[in-house]
Amino acid sequence: MIEKLKSLGAEVVQVGEHWAAADQHLREQLLGKDKTGVYVPPFDHPDLWEGHASIVDEMERQMGKRGGYDAVVCSVGGGGLFAGIMEGLERYGRLEGERKMSVLAVETEGARSLALSVEKGVLSRLGAITTIANSLGATQVAPRAFEYTKRYPENVASVVLSDAEAAIGSVCFADDERVIVEAACGHSVRTLIGMMTRVSANFEQHTYGTN
């Protein structure tokens, strides 16, 4: 991707070992000296949430014809994708009623900014990012993302995995789909595999018990 940006004439500046460090450099060193610069937020803006919410539009069109869906597994870094998914589910009335939708907000242990906020009950900031999934490296999630956990506590489950589990998810996805994804995606894959394993085990137990 970096080479593609350069081929289009962009000057690519890489700073720090994770997103939060790069963001700090951008705000303090670059924009602080360039009054004409424009900051494009990667997760904390209504336009981004609206775009992410369109994923739910696709899910409704595709899954609605196949009996619907019961849960969504969502990677969380800064919380933009999560906020958009929640916005879309809310629009379709999927967060209320008898069959409330479950949303699993998944982070790695070294980037658990949403989980920390949920535990403390207030929007909180991590002291450091210590994960191989460095694209998840926001020390604090968007306020809107945290607001959704407060608004729908029965729907949202904060899930935290180790880096090892995230790596396993990436390997499993490569084996099954022949597509390589980074650990920031692998931890959601690992969560989904765990869910399916438990569902399968419960189904087999129920089946054997009725034979």
C-alpha positions in Angstrom: 0.0 0.0 0.0 2.9 2.4 0.8 4.3 1.8 -2.6 0.9 2.5 -4.2 0.7 5.8 -2.4 4.2 6.8 -3.4 3.4 5.9 -7.1 0.6 8.5 -6.9 3.0 11.1 -5.8 2.3 11.1 -2.1 5.1 11.6 0.5 4.7 8.8 3.0 6.0 9.4 6.5 6.3 6.4 8.8 6.8 7.2 12.5 6.6 5.0 15.6 5.8 1.4 16.2 2.0 1.7 16.3 -0.8 4.0 15.2 -1.0 6.1 18.4 2.7 7.2 18.0 2.2 8.1 14.4 -1.0 10.1 15.2 0.9 12.0 17.9 3.7 12.9 15.5 1.2 14.1 12.9 -0.7 16.3 15.4 2.3 17.8 17.2 5.1 17.9 14.7 3.4 18.2 11.3 0.0 19.9 11.8 1.5 22.0 14.6 3.8 23.6 12.1 1.5 23.7 9.0 -1.6 25.8 9.5 -2.9 24.7 6.1 -2.8 21.0 6.9 -6.0 19.0 7.2 -6.4 16.2 9.7 -8.5 13.2 8.4 -9.6 11.2 11.4 -9.3 7.4 11.0 -12.1 6.5 13.4 -13.7 9.4 15.2 -16.0 11.1 12.7 -19.8 10.7 11.8 -18.9 10.3 8.1 -16.8 7.2 8.9 -19.5 5.7 11.1 -22.1 6.2 8.4 -19.8 4.4 5.9 -19.2 1.5 8.3 -23.0 1.3 9.0 -23.5 0.5 5.3 -22.0 -3.0 6.1 -25.2 -3.7 8.0 -27.2 -2.7 4.9 -25.4 -5.4 3.0 -25.9 -7.9 5.9 -29.6 -7.2 5.9 -29.9 -7.7 2.1 -27.8 -10.9 2.1 -28.5 -12.6 5.4 -32.1 -11.6 5.6 -32.8 -14.0 2.8 -31.1 -16.8 4.7 -32.8 -16.6 8.0 -31.0 -13.6 9.4 -28.1 -13.4 11.8 -27.7 -13.5 15.6 -24.3 -11.9 16.3 -21.6 -9.7 14.9 -17.9 -10.1 15.6 -16.1 -6.7 15.3 -12.5 -5.8 15.6 -11.9 -2.7 17.7 -8.9 -0.3 17.5 -10.2 3.2 17.7 -13.8 2.0 17.6 -14.9 3.6 14.3 -16.0 0.3 12.7 -17.7 -0.7 16.0 -19.6 2.6 16.2 -20.7 2.3 12.6 -21.9 -1.3 13.0 -23.8 -0.3 16.1 -25.3 2.6 14.2 -26.5 0.3 11.4 -27.9 -2.3 13.8 -29.7 0.4 15.7 -31.2 1.7 12.5 -32.7 -1.7 11.7 -34.0 -2.2 15.2 -31.6 -5.1 15.8 -30.6 -4.0 19.3 -34.0 -4.2 20.9 -36.9 -6.6 21.1 -37.1 -10.3 22.0 -34.1 -11.4 19.9 -31.5 -8.8 20.8 -28.4 -8.8 18.5 -25.1 -9.7 20.2 -22.0 -7.7 19.2 -18.6 -8.9 20.2 -16.1 -6.1 20.3 -12.7 -7.8 20.0 -9.3 -6.3 21.0 -5.9 -7.7 21.8 -4.5 -7.5 25.3 -1.9 -4.9 24.4 -4.5 -2.6 22.8 -7.5 -3.0 25.1 -8.6 0.6 25.2 -12.4 -0.2 24.9 -12.2 -3.0 27.5 -10.4 -0.7 29.9 -13.1 1.9 29.5 -15.8 -0.7 30.0 -14.1 -2.0 33.2 -13.7 1.5 34.7 -17.1 2.8 33.6 -15.6 5.9 32.1 -13.7 6.7 28.8 -10.1 5.8 29.6 -6.7 5.9 28.0 -4.1 3.2 27.9 -0.6 4.0 29.1 1.0 2.2 26.2 0.4 0.0 23.2 2.0 -3.5 23.5 0.6 -5.7 20.8 1.7 -7.1 17.5 -1.6 -5.9 16.1 -0.3 -2.4 15.9 -2.9 -1.1 13.6 -5.3 -1.5 16.5 -3.0 0.8 18.5 -5.4 3.6 19.6 -4.7 4.4 23.3 -8.3 5.7 23.6 -11.4 4.8 21.6 -13.8 7.3 20.0 -16.3 8.5 22.6 -19.1 7.3 20.4 -17.9 3.8 20.6 -17.8 3.8 24.4 -21.3 5.5 24.5 -22.7 2.5 22.6 -21.3 0.1 25.3 -23.2 2.1 27.9 -26.4 2.4 25.9 -26.6 -1.3 25.0 -24.8 -3.2 27.9 -26.9 -6.3 27.2 -25.9 -6.4 23.6 -22.2 -5.6 23.6 -19.6 -8.0 25.0 -16.0 -6.8 25.3 -13.6 -9.6 24.3 -9.8 -9.5 24.8 -7.5 -12.0 23.2 -3.7 -12.5 23.5 -1.4 -11.8 20.5 -0.9 -15.6 20.2 -4.6 -16.1 19.8 -4.7 -13.4 17.2 -1.8 -15.0 15.3 -3.6 -18.3 15.4 -6.7 -16.7 13.9 -4.6 -15.4 11.0 -3.0 -18.8 10.4 -6.5 -20.5 10.4 -7.8 -18.0 7.9 -4.9 -18.6 5.6 -5.4 -22.3 5.8 -9.2 -22.1 5.2 -9.4 -19.2 2.7 -5.9 -18.9 1.3 -5.9 -15.3 2.2 -3.3 -13.7 4.5 -4.7 -11.2 7.1 -2.9 -9.3 9.8 -3.3 -10.0 13.5 -5.7 -7.1 13.7 -8.1 -9.2 11.7 -6.9 -12.6 13.1 -8.2 -11.9 16.6 -11.7 -11.6 15.3 -11.3 -14.8 13.2 -10.1 -16.5 16.3 -13.1 -15.3 18.3 -15.5 -16.5 15.6 -13.8 -20.0 15.5 -14.2 -20.2 19.2 -17.9 -19.4 18.9 -18.5 -21.9 16.2 -16.6 -24.6 18.2 -18.8 -24.1 21.2 -22.0 -24.1 19.1 -20.9 -27.3 17.4 -20.1 -28.9 20.7 -23.5 -27.9 22.2 -25.2 -29.2 19.1 -23.5 -32.6 19.2 -24.2 -32.9 22.9 -27.9 -32.2 22.3 -28.0 -34.6 19.4 -26.4 -37.4 21.3 -28.6 -36.8 24.2 -31.8 -37.2 22.1 -30.8 -40.4 20.2 
